[in-house]
Amino acid sequence: MPEPVRRWGVRLLRAVAIAAAFWWIAGLVGMHTRLAVDVALALVATALLGLAADTGPAWAVSMPTDPPADARSRTVQDPRRSLLRRIIDDTTRGRHGEPVRTAAATLQRTLRAVAAHRTGQHLGIVLDPEDRTVLARHLDPDLSEYLCATTPPPIDQHRLDDLIRRIETL
């Protein structure tokens, strides 16, 4: 049976069932109406609603989209990256020009914890971020070189972006 015929047959059966229900409820309440009038009204309503559903709007609806942001504006708008940039600035120059190692260690420890968590989720195991030898076995050489070093190596913004992209792909 073709789809439109089947769909209209189902609609007709629903209309008859609704009309019979209205007639029965009206009889219970004491408002005796003619069944033929109820069926006719239900059929007309079903035909009108079915016609509206079948014809519908003939135009395509398009949703507005935002223009894609370029890479620079995306990194500026991301608060996590701006925080990491401030940490990098702290690692490269201290208050009086001396290097600060505590911020570099914090950055390395944070990135190592995220990498351990994501790798552990992917493998279905729990990895301890402080167990650098086990973590190094599961990471690619570039990530393990930075994340598993005993003293945090110097890092610039491009290297940090690369490390974050690699961690996101884990």
Buried (B, 14 or more C-beta within 10 A) or exposed (E): EEEEEEBBEEBBEEBBEBBBEBBEEBEEEEEEEEBEEBBEBBBEEBBEEBEEEEEEEEEEEEEEEEEEEEEEEEBEEEEEBEEBBEBBEBBBEEEEEEEBEEBBEBBBBBBBBBBBBBBBEEEEEEBEBEEBEBBBEBBEEEBBEBBBEEEBEEBEEEBBBBBBEBBEEB
